[in-house]
């Protein structure tokens, strides 16, 4: 491995190309803007891709929008021709309100498979040969804290997210000799399209945020984008096969929350 200065001044992704799926809003848009602000030429692939086009362009980066449903079984030629150095598989969704596995229809399993796992396999396989040929790249998969803990009512969703986590680990071992790094980000308590805390949490409950995670909350899409920028850049050149939890500490706390009077409880109804 060639020696690199650990902290090089200037844009961290200058001259690099990136593809971000689901980059039209929330976390995906924040990642696309962060990459472009650090000099990357970013291709955003989304059903509604135009939400990330405003960014600081002083570092020479760019964002191009491509309308595409990741569930399509064929990859648009524009994505392959972009020759990305960085791929962010951001799309994912639990699709339905909570309900028990016993009442699931098998068609829901298929839908969850497509939106959370199958498209990642297809797109990653499509772009890997180019990365291998160029002897380098960074693949970043967005999972969730529920890949690491239970979420009653979304059993199949969490199973596919857990599969994505293991895919990340195994692929990292497989393609590491080609200079390609593969990592995952597992958010929780992040303001997003699926979980809009600004409108979801009643005003009277907002003072309880310090009881819901060690760092309080809610987190913002830019909190995830900062970690993605690290994983895409040379700052993480010796990092692969791991998952970074961007969750204010909820995974580390494991269900424990601080009591107002001191100490901790795993029964937060009356902390």
ABEGO torsion letter per residue (X at the ends): XBBBBABBBEBAABGBBBBBBGAABEAAAAAAAAAAAAGBBBBBBBABAAAAABBBAAAGBBBBBBBBBAABABBBAAAAAAGBABBBBABBBAGBBBBBAAABBAAAAAAAAAAAAAAAAAAAAAAAAAAAAAGEEBBBBBBBAAAABBBBGAAAAAAAAAAAAAAAAAAAAAAAAAGBBBBBBBBBGBBBAABBAAAABBAAAAAAAAAABAAEOBBBAAAAAAAAAAAABAAAAABBGBBBBBAGGAAAAGGBBBBAAEEBBABAABX
